[in-house]
Amino acid sequence: MDLGIKGRRALVCAASKGLGRACATALAREGVAVTITARTAESLERTAAEIRAATGAAVTTVAGDITTPAGRAAALAACPDPDILINNAGGPPPGDFREWDREHWLRAVEANMVTPILLIRAVIDGMIARRFGRVVNITSAAVLSPIPHLGLSNGARTGLTGFVAGLSRQVARHNVVINNLLPGAFLTDRLRAIAATEAAKTGREPEAVLAERGRGTPAGRVGDPAEFGETCAFLCSAHAGYIVGHNLLIDGGAANATFA
């Protein structure tokens, strides 16, 4: 299927690896010129070179922390008028809410709620003027099914979800659509690190831990980041203009619910 976005411009946050990289790669394959951000310049440049080699697309890099004013300013200077915005940032640390003070909460809200909102604010009017815009926020399955030890993420990401629910319905008439992608377990560096930690505690191999995690889903496996990227690309396509304000859960059926 031709997604109808060849020649569009995209800003993809936290895209040097994992799900952000998968989204940038899928968009590049569709002929989108992508600007990718990440904190580590070396890994960012390596990813950009690999995407260029695989797709032939134009890839611009911006090293910096997208959750800071300076990081956002640099990203928007490199891609001031994106047609597509993929909001993404690492999640807050796990723990017991009794251990978190005001600063913990402020950092979580800044990274996972305020940063996406400020980036949307910076680009939304241009999208409206051009009568084309696609915003995808990468949040978490925890938005629909809260995870007890991820209270910081549960709270901050749910706040973003509520904001998007309202805004998405205000701008849809301009062919600007905003949706959220909610990943479950995907085979990223983060999941591998979690598996390695669990393996060290239990004396098992990391691959055994990952396999067990996969068997816990109806799909019988963990997700491939490429699957996530292709889903993101479709939500950014010319064909997705009637999909407004959705929270699309991609978790292999792990959430046991009639409606998700």
C-alpha positions in Angstrom: 0.0 0.0 0.0 1.2 3.5 -0.9 0.7 5.5 2.3 0.6 8.8 0.4 3.3 10.6 2.5 6.3 10.6 0.1 8.0 13.9 0.3 6.5 14.8 3.8 8.8 15.9 6.7 8.8 14.1 10.0 10.4 14.9 13.4 10.9 11.6 15.4 12.0 12.0 19.0 14.3 9.5 20.8 15.0 7.7 17.6 18.5 6.3 17.9 17.2 2.9 19.0 14.1 1.0 20.0 10.6 2.0 19.0 11.6 5.5 18.0 14.2 4.1 15.5 11.6 1.6 14.1 9.1 4.5 13.5 11.8 6.6 11.8 12.8 3.7 9.6 9.3 2.9 8.5 8.6 6.5 7.6 11.9 6.8 5.7 10.9 3.7 3.7 7.8 5.6 2.6 9.9 8.5 1.2 9.5 10.8 4.2 12.5 13.1 5.1 13.1 12.4 8.7 14.8 14.4 11.5 15.7 12.2 14.4 16.8 13.2 17.9 18.6 11.4 20.7 20.9 12.3 23.6 23.9 10.4 22.4 25.4 11.7 19.2 27.4 8.6 18.3 24.5 6.2 18.4 22.3 8.8 16.7 24.7 9.2 13.7 25.1 5.4 13.4 21.3 5.0 13.3 21.0 7.8 10.7 23.6 6.2 8.5 21.9 2.8 8.7 18.5 4.3 7.8 19.9 6.2 4.9 21.6 3.0 3.6 18.4 1.0 4.0 15.9 3.4 2.5 17.7 6.1 0.5 15.8 8.8 2.5 17.1 12.1 3.8 17.9 11.8 7.5 18.9 14.8 9.6 20.2 14.3 13.2 19.9 16.5 16.2 21.8 15.4 19.3 20.2 16.6 22.6 17.7 15.8 25.3 14.2 16.4 23.9 12.8 16.8 27.4 14.8 20.1 27.9 14.1 23.5 26.4 17.4 23.5 24.6 16.8 20.0 23.2 13.4 21.0 21.9 14.7 24.2 20.4 17.4 22.4 18.5 15.0 19.8 17.1 12.5 22.4 16.0 15.3 24.6 14.4 16.3 21.6 12.3 12.7 20.7 11.4 10.6 23.8 12.0 7.6 22.7 9.9 7.1 19.0 10.2 4.1 17.3 8.7 4.5 14.4 11.1 5.6 14.5 14.7 6.4 11.3 16.7 6.6 12.1 20.4 8.8 9.7 22.3 10.9 9.7 25.5 12.2 7.2 28.0 9.9 6.3 30.8 10.5 7.3 34.5 12.1 4.8 36.8 10.0 2.2 38.6 9.5 2.1 42.4 7.2 2.6 45.3 5.4 6.0 45.3 6.4 6.5 48.9 9.9 6.9 47.7 9.2 9.7 45.3 9.3 13.3 46.2 8.1 16.4 44.3 11.1 16.5 42.1 10.6 12.9 40.9 7.0 13.8 39.9 8.1 17.0 38.2 10.7 15.2 36.1 8.2 12.5 35.1 5.5 15.0 34.1 8.1 17.2 32.2 9.4 14.3 30.1 6.2 12.3 29.5 3.5 14.9 29.5 4.7 18.5 29.2 7.4 17.8 26.5 5.0 16.2 24.0 2.4 19.0 24.6 5.0 21.7 24.0 6.2 20.1 20.8 2.6 19.7 19.6 2.0 23.4 20.4 5.0 24.4 18.3 4.0 22.6 15.2 0.2 22.3 15.2 -0.7 25.7 13.6 1.6 25.0 10.7 -0.1 21.6 10.2 -3.5 23.3 10.3 -2.4 25.9 7.7 -1.1 23.2 5.4 -4.2 21.1 6.0 -2.1 18.0 6.8 -0.7 16.9 10.1 -0.1 13.6 11.9 1.0 13.4 15.5 1.7 10.0 17.2 2.5 9.9 20.8 4.3 6.8 22.0 3.0 6.2 25.5 2.6 2.8 27.3 0.2 -0.1 27.8 0.2 1.1 31.4 -2.2 3.9 30.3 -5.0 1.4 29.9 -3.7 -1.2 32.4 -1.7 0.5 35.2 1.4 -1.3 36.4 1.8 -0.9 40.2 5.6 -0.2 40.2 5.4 2.3 37.3 3.3 4.9 39.1 5.3 7.8 37.7 4.7 6.6 34.2 1.0 5.7 34.9 0.4 9.2 36.1 2.3 11.3 33.6 1.4 9.4 30.5 -2.3 9.3 31.5 -2.2 13.1 31.8 -0.9 13.3 28.2 -3.7 10.9 27.1 -6.4 13.1 28.6 -5.0 16.3 27.0 -4.8 14.6 23.6 -8.3 13.3 23.8 -9.5 16.9 23.9 -7.1 18.5 21.4 -7.4 15.8 18.8 -11.1 16.5 18.4 -10.5 20.2 18.0 -8.0 19.9 15.1 -9.3 16.9 13.2 -11.5 19.0 10.8 -8.2 20.5 9.4 -6.9 17.0 8.5 -4.6 17.1 11.5 -5.0 13.9 13.5 -3.4 13.0 16.8 -3.3 9.4 18.2 -1.4 7.5 20.8 0.4 4.2 20.4 0.6 2.0 23.5 3.4 -0.6 23.3 3.5 -3.7 25.4 6.6 -5.9 25.4 8.8 -5.3 22.4 12.3 -6.7 21.8 14.2 -3.4 22.5 17.5 -2.8 24.3 15.4 -1.8 27.4 13.6 -5.1 27.4 16.8 -7.0 27.0 18.3 -5.1 29.9 15.3 -5.9 32.1 15.6 -9.6 31.1 19.3 -9.5 31.9 18.6 -8.1 35.4 16.0 -10.7 36.0 18.3 -13.5 34.7 21.0 -12.4 37.1 18.7 -12.6 40.0 17.3 -16.0 39.2 20.4 -17.7 37.7 18.7 -18.2 34.3 19.8 -17.1 30.8 18.4 -13.8 29.5 16.9 -15.5 26.4 15.0 -17.8 28.7 13.5 -14.8 30.5 12.5 -13.2 27.2 10.9 -16.4 26.0 8.9 -16.7 29.2 7.8 -13.1 28.8 6.6 -13.9 25.3 4.8 -17.0 26.3 2.8 -14.8 28.7 1.0 -13.2 25.8 -1.7 -14.7 23.6 0.6 -14.1 20.6 3.2 -16.3 22.3 6.1 -13.9 21.7 7.3 -10.4 22.4 6.9 -7.8 19.7 9.2 -7.0 16.9 9.9 -3.2 16.8 9.5 -3.2 13.1 5.8 -4.1 13.6 5.4 -1.1 15.8 7.1 1.1 13.3 4.9 0.0 10.4 1.8 0.6 12.5 3.1 4.1 13.4 3.7 4.8 9.7 0.1 3.9 8.8 -1.2 6.3 11.5 0.9 8.9 9.8 -0.5 8.1 6.3 -2.8 9.9 4.1 -5.4 7.2 4.7 -5.6 7.8 8.5 -7.4 11.1 8.5 -10.5 9.5 10.1 -8.7 7.9 13.0 -8.9 10.6 15.7 -7.8 10.5 19.3 -7.3 6.7 19.6 -5.2 4.8 22.0 -4.0 1.9 20.0 -2.7 -0.9 22.2 0.0 -3.1 20.6 0.7 -5.8 23.1 0.1 -9.2 21.5 -3.2 -9.4 23.3 -1.7 -9.3 26.8 -4.3 -6.9 28.2 -7.4 -9.1 28.8 -10.2 -6.7 28.0 -13.2 -6.5 25.7 -12.4 -2.9 24.8 -8.8 -1.6 24.7 
